[in-house]
């Protein structure tokens, strides 16, 4: 493997030029500017080297470089000339491959679509063409929580401010502030006021994160922000106001030296209601991802759904790093209250971290049973063994009462891992609809620019019985992927109804502690999944009497 330093030397001290076709765009850079193309090539080569060493299947650096080049041309909406790819194929040594990439970057340097960090983004995300779509550049916020792309420190997501538009804005703006060098950029950085803002006017809230400052302030998805800190949002001032919102100036407590979170004031328009103002102070918080039936006045969850039959209900969102501890507390409370059956709702679980996921599964299983099988490209580098068993110390286990696990068309990754562990060990029945079929294990590597990281697939998770969960591009409906409900326990609902149920569940999770507001999700009779699960468990419990 060629390291970062060695690649830098190879790019600068070129051995022999690689044949490259005539430039499809304006003339090649002046000698003084050629260093930019070489720096660009160094970053892409280094990233491809790391991906090749860690990806779940063997993939050559050369194939990743070709995928990166395709990404560049696709961003420019151009076809890749055959001679360009042939030039990469003809490169033998690493320095020749890096030089070929530098020459291609040099030819495309004047393309408007590749200005600023866009060329680096297009090339590195182009690795998807040689790997899989789950491999991608991600915002640094992903390091903290699996479920958050950007929440501005207060727990809201705005329409348009996610993924590529947000990442490029963040890198460009923070580079303009001097926080990052424009290393590898094929063009000079823009001034802060010239950088396109990803949010429109006004700002529409698409998501509010449970237990965040925004949730506690009463904000809801669909709310529209019309004013920020007393100023009305307009097309003219939104670049300045969005920058103040996304990157507020830091103030320090003169006594402690600790950063003082800024107060941010918003005017909110909610449907036909009279506009109102809220002031929110950004603070560190942990997003909630375990929900029960009713949020009590002391801000905990009552998880008893049927008090007569003592049937509990627990819904999981994203599997965050501390979720297992919260689930353990909720199960302990149900146990103290004499729980005789449980509905575990994984319909909208998008996955997350592996460790808390396997510990949650382990809470319902006997000791030493297999929870999941893992296959890594490099087993000696993996933090987890190939087979994960239920050998967690000091864990209270709930192995006796009947369990219904709800799955659906948005049950993904870690949610599928939990459901498979429980079903294959005959601990539950699965009810609902077939799950997504995503079982990749991913790790983060340095993206090489702007503080970004690249998610790379390093392994695959299998069911305890050894069957695959991952849905491949050529997988058919009869193949083994995802999870299916048990025979006779499928819940047929339309796509529109599924989306409506998800929206209800999100609003239910945001209801403030102690609120008496009635919501649709309060009534399980309106939810075909929970209604059928309740009927199943009631019948089972009646038979045991």
N, C-alpha and C positions, 0 to 999 in steps of 0.2 A: 504494500500500500504506500502510496506517495503522500507525504504529510503536507501541511499547508506551506511551510517554509520552502520545502523542496519544489513544490509546484510554482511558487513565486519566482524562484530562480530559473526554472525551465521556461517560464513565459517570457522573462526578460531577456535571457540569453538564448536566442533561438538558434537551433542547429541548422536545419535546412527547411526552407519554405515548403509548405504543402500546396500542391496545385489547387487553386480556388477559381471558380468562374468569374467572369467579368461582373463588376458591381451592378446590381439591379437598381441601385439608388444613386444619389449624387457621389462626387469623387471621394476618394479615400481621405482619411484625416491627415492633417499635416503631421510631420514627425514629432513635433512637440506635444500633439494631442494623442499620439498613438498609445501612450501609457494608459489612457483611460480604457481602451479596448483590451489591453493586456491585463489590467486590474479586473475588468469584467470577466475575462476568461479565467483568471485565477479563482475568483469567487465561485463561478459555476463549476469549474473542475473540482475544487475542494468539496463542494456540496455533493457532487455526483460520486466522488470517491467514498464519502461517508455513507451515502445511500446504498451504493453497491456492496459495501462491507456489511450492512445491517439488514437489508431487505429480506423478506421472508423467503423469497426464491432467488437463486443465483441470477444476477443481472450484470452485464458488462458496463463499465464506465462509458464505453463507446456508444452503447445503445441509449444510455441516459443523455449523453451529449447530443445525439441525434434527436431525441425527444425534446430536449431544450431548444434546439434550433427550430424544430417544427413549432414549438410554442412561440418563438419570436416571430416567425412568418405568419402564423395564425393571428397574432395580435395585430399585425399590419394588414391582415386580410389579403395576404399574398400566398401564392403557391410556392412551395419549396422547389427550386430548380434541382433536377436530378444530379447535376454536377456538384452541387453543394454537398449533398449527402455522400456522393462518391468520394469527394475530397476527404471527408471524415473517415470513410472506410479505408482509404489509402494510407492514412496516418498510422504508423506502426508504434513508435515510441510515445510515451506520455507527453514529452515536450512537443512533438509534432501534432498531437491531438489538441493540446492547449493552443498551439499557434493557429491551427485551422479554425478553432473557435474564435480566437482574437480577430482573425481576418474577416470572418463572417460578421462579427459585431461591428467592425470598422465599416463594412459596406452598408450596414443598416443604421448607422449612427444618426443620420438625419431624418429618420422616420418619425413623424410626430407621435405615433402611438407608443414609441419606446423612450419617450423623454423622461428625465428624472429617474426614479427607481422602477419605472414600468418595465424596462428591459430586463432587469434582474428578476422582477416578479414573474414576468411571462416565461422566462427561461427556466427558473427553478420549479414553478408550478407545472411547466411542461414535462417534468419527470413523470407526471401521471401517465403519459403515453407509453412509458416503458414499465410502469408499476401498476398502480390501481388508483381510482378516483379519491380514495380516502387519504392518500399521500398529498399533503398540501402545506403551504405556508399558513401560519396562524399568528394571531395577535398575542402579545405577551400575557394578556389577562387569562388566557387559557391555561397558563401554568398554575394559576391559583385555584380556579374552579372549572370543573369539566363542563358546566352548563352555561358559562358566561363568555361571550365574545368581547363585548364592551358594554359596561353599565355606568360609566362616568362616576363610579364610586358611590352612587346613590341608589342604584337598583332599577334603572329604566333602560330600555332599548328603544331607539328611534328608527322610524321608517327610513330605509336607505343607508343607515349607518351600521353596516356589518360587512363581513367578508372583504372582498377586494377593494371596494370604494373606501372603506374605513382604513384598511391597512395602508393603502397608498397615501391617503391623506395624512395619517399619523406619521408615517416615515418622512414625507415631504415637509410637514410643518415642523416637526422636531428637528429635522436637519436644518431648516431655515433658522431655528433658534440656536443652532450650534451644539445640539445635544448629540448628534451623530455626524460623522464626516461623509461627504458624498462619494465614498470609495466605490469604484466600479460603475458609476453613473456615466453614461455616454454623452450627457449634456450638462451644462451648469445648473445648479439648483435654482428654483424660482424664489422670489421674495414671498414672505408669508401671505401678503394680501393677494397674491396672484394664484394661490393654490385653490382649486375647485373644492367647494364644500359638499360632502356627501348628503347632507340633510337638506330637504326642501324648505319651503316657507308656506305655512307655519310648520312646526315640528309635531309630528304625530307619534304618540307612544304606542309601540306595538307589543311591548311586554313589560310587566312589572314583576320584579323578583320577590317572592315571598320572604318575609322577615328582613327586608331591606329598609333603609330610611324612607324610600319612596312609598313602599307598601304601608308603613306606619303612618305616613302622611295622608293616606287615603287615595293615592293615584290609582288609575285603572287603565288597562289596555283600551285603546280607542280615544283616550283623552288627547286633546290638541293643545299644545303650548303656543300661545299667541304673543306673550311678552316674556322677556327674560331680564331680571334685575331692573324692572321698571321701564324697559324699552320695548316698543313694539317691533316684532320681527318683520323685516322687509327684505326685498331682494338686494337692496343696497347695503344694509348693515349686517346681514346674516353672516358673511365671512368673519367679521370682527367679533360678533357675539358668539358664534359657534366656537371660535377659538378660545374665547374667555370661558365658555362652558366646559369644553373638553379638556383644556389645559389651564385651569385657574392659577393665578400667581400664588406662590407659596408664601405663607406668613408663619413666623416662628414665635412661640411663646418666649419672651425675653428672659423669663425665670428658668424655664426647663430646657429651652432650645428645641422642643418638640414642635412638629408641624401642626398648625391650627387649621382644622378643616374649614373651608370657606362656606359661608351661608349663600345659598342660591335661591332666588325668589322667582316664582313662575306664576303667570296668569293662565288659568286652565279653562278651556271651553269643553263642556261635556254635553253633547246632544243639544236639547232645547233648554237645558238648565241655564240659570244665570251664571256668567263667568265668575270664577272665584280665584283667590290667590293662596299659594302655599309657599312656605319658606322651609328649605331642607338643608340640613348640615350633613355633608359627606362624612361618614364614619366607617371604620372597618366593621364588617358584618359577615356572617356566614349564611348563605342562602338556604332556605328550608327546602327539603326535598322528600320529606316523609309527612303524610297528612292522614288525618283520621276523619271522624264524623263531624265534630263540632269543636271549634277553637274556644276554650274556656276563658273565663275572666282573668285567670293568671297566665294567659298566653301559652297554655299547653293544649294538647289534643285529647279529647274524649274519643276513644276508638270503638266504643260499643254501639254497633249498628242496630241490633235487635236485642232489647233488654229482656224480653221474655225468654228467648231461646239462648241468650248469652252468646250471640254471634258477633265477633269483632270484625272490624274493617280497617285495613291499612293500605294506603296508596303510596307508591314510590315514584318519585320523579328521577332526576339525574342522580347517579351514584357518586356522590361527593366523598371526599376523603374521610369525613367523620360521620357518614350516614349510619354505619353499623351501631355506633354508640346511641344514636337517637332511636333507632329501631329497637334496640335492646331495652331502653327505658319504656317505650310504648308497649312492648310485649309484656314486660314485667307488670305494668299497670293493669293490663287486661287479665293477666294471670291472677293478680290479687283480687280481681273482681269476679273470678270464677268463669273465665272464658271457656266455652265448650266447642267452639268452631270458629274458623277465621277465613275471611276473604282477603287474599293478598292481590292487590290490583296493580298489574304491571303494564297496563295498556299504553301508557304514555311515558314509559321509562326509556330514555334514549341511550342508556348505557352510561359509562363513565370509568371510574377506577376499578381495577380488578380486585385488589385486596379487600376493600369493604364489601364488594359484591359477594365474594366467596364466604366471608364471615357471616353475612346475612343469611345466605343459604344454609350455612352450618348451624344456625340457631334452631332450625327445624329438623335436623337430621341426627341420627345416632353418631357416636364417635367412630372415627376411622373409615367411614365410607368415602368413596370417591366423589368429589364435588365437580371436578372438571379435569380434562386432559389438555395439555398445552404442547404445542409443537413449535419450536423456535428454529430459525435459520442457524443461529449460533447458540446451542444449548449452554455452553460454558459461560456465556455472557449474561444469560437470563437470570433475573432475580428470583423467579419462581421455578420449582422443579417441574419436570414433564407431567407429573400427576399430582394434583392437589387433593389431599385428603382432609377430612374433618378432624384435625388434631389440634384445634385451638384451645389453649389452656384457659381455665377460669371462665368458661362460657356456659351460661344457662341455656339448656336446650328444651324445646317444646315439641315433643315427638309423638304426642298421644292424640290430641284433638284433630278432627277432620279439617282438611285444608283445601280450599278452592283457589286456584291461581288464575286470574283473568289475564289473557293475552290478546293482542290486537295487531292491526296493521302498522302500528308505530312502536311496537315492542322491539327493542334493538339491543344488540351487544350484551352489556352486563345484565339487562333485564332478561334476555334470553338465557344467559348463563344460569341465573337463579332458577328460572322456570325449568330448565333442562335438568339441573341438579335434583330438584324436588321430584320431578316426574320420573326420572330414570331410577330413583331410589324408592319408588312407590309411596312417596310421602303425600302426594296430592293428586287431584285431577286438574286437567287443563281445560279451560272453558273460554270461548270467545271466537277469535279468528286467527288465521295463520300469521305468524310474526314475520319480521323483515328478512331475517337471514343474514346477520352481520356478525362475524366472529373474529375479525382481525384484531390482533394485539398491536398496539402502536406505542412508539417512544418518540421523544423529541430530540432533534439534533440542531446545531447552530445553523441558522439560515444564511449567515455570512454578511448580512447588512441590516441596518436599521433596528437592531435588537430583536428581529423576528426569529422564529424557530420553525423547523419543518417537521411535520408529523410523518414518520415513516413506519410502515407496517413491518414489524419484526417477527411476528408469529401468528399462529392461529389457535383458537380455542375450540375444543371438541366436547361433545356431550360425554357424560360419565361412561356411557356404553360404547364410546368410541366413534359414534356416528357424527358426520360433519354438520355444522350449523351454517357455515358460510354459503351464501348464494353466489354462485359463479356466473359469469356472463352467459354461459351456455346451459345453465341449469333450467330444467323443465319443471312443470308442475308436479310430476310424479317423482322427481329426484329428492334425495335427502338434503334439505336445507331448512333453516328456521325451525319453528315448532308449530305443530298442528293441535287444535283442540281434540280432546278425546272423542271417541265415537258417540254421537248423540248429544254432544255438549257444544256444538257450534252455535253461535249467536248470529243470525243473519240480520245485518243492519245495512242501510245504504251509506255511501260515503258522506253524504250531507249530514246524516244523523251522527256519524262518528265525529265529524268536525264540531257539530253542535255540542256533543257530550264533552269533548275536550275543552271547548270554550267555557262550558258550565263548570268543569272541574277547576280550571284556572281561576275563575272568579271566586269559587268556593275557597280556594287556598288563600286568596287575598283578603277575605273578610276579616275585619279587625277583631281583636280579642273582645269577647263579651258582647258583640253586636247581636241584635235581635232581627237583623234584616233577613227576610226569607229569600232563599235562592232555589232555583230549579234543581240543583244537584243535591239539595237536602232530601229530596223525595226519591228513594230508590225505585219506586214504581215507575218513574219516568225514564229510568235507565235499564234497558233490556238486559244488560250484562249482570248488574247487581241483583235485579229482580230474579233472574234465573238462578243465580248463585244462592240467593237466600232460599228459594224454593227447594233447591237440591239439598242444602244443609239442613233445613227444617225437616224434610222427609227422613234424612239419614238419622238425625237426632231422635225423631219420633220412633223409629224402628229400634233404637237402642234402649228405649225406656222399658 
